[in-house]
């Protein structure tokens, strides 16, 4: 969906009338100082164009789309053939047009001197935010993208506003949260406690490209219960998980947990086997772990699986993946839960 026309009127109105942010100055979630108001310019330089502005929820991450290009054939500018992107800034604003003090995650190596900026490409800007960050409350938010280009003589500017996908508000910012007193209550002694551990692996290093579930250690592929390999394309690299001997993968239907919001953090108690509701469809490969987000979405089930005791049942998540190296390889963390 192209949001350019949708927001043009409101953006012009905000700039023309100088909307002043309102709210309680004691808020800890966003600065309410009027000086932190984000002013949206009314005009953009025609030499910079963009298409495909959009956002979408992927796991517990919000990803942004939009491809910025340059017009190097402008007959009114004798230097247009020298145009290159030289800067990009990314800010979050709330419904009152206030700046939210959140550091947007992106690949800052794409500029300066980039010929194109793709907000969704892992080999370009790859812009995203963590939807579980507590700074986001029940409000409407937008990403403000400002790009700069230069032709060797002067700068050219463009600013766009991309609203957050509506699912971000309903599923993350405004969802009901149980009171701490209720969430921390032990539901009963018959609950099976799951103990978490984490290990760092890399698709670039065959010696630590796999995971042993029993020991929660990084091991070579030939000794692993889960083998992580490079997948995807050259322009959009990803990570695939391959099941080792006797292992199959299941998806978790209640994938509300993820980096910074693990079951023990959310529920204020140890993680229980009952926290993970696995589906019944078994798979031998998960081809796009990075694309699917960093939520706690999968279970590795071994031949020793026992539904009554939780043996052979290993919920796991990939997180802290960052950006791929120049060859498309990832280094990341794997969090694994298992019976004590």
Secondary structure, 3 states (H helix, E strand, C coil): CCCHHHHHHHHHHHHHHCCCCCCCCCCCCCCCCHHHECCCCCCCCCCEEEEEEEEEEECCEEEEEEEEEECCCCCCCCCHHHCEEEEEEEEEECCCCEEECCCCECCCCCCCCECCEECCCCCCCCCEEECCCCCCCCCCCEEEEEEEEECCCCEEEEEEEEECCHHHHHHHHCCCCCCHHHHCCCCCCCCCEEEEEEEEEECCCHHHCEEECCCCEEECHHHCCEEEEEEECCCCEEEEEEECCCCEEEEECCCCCECCECHHHHHCCCEEHHHCCECCCCECEECCCCCCCCECCEEEECCCCCCCCCCCEEEEEEECCCCCCCCCCCEEEEEEEEEC
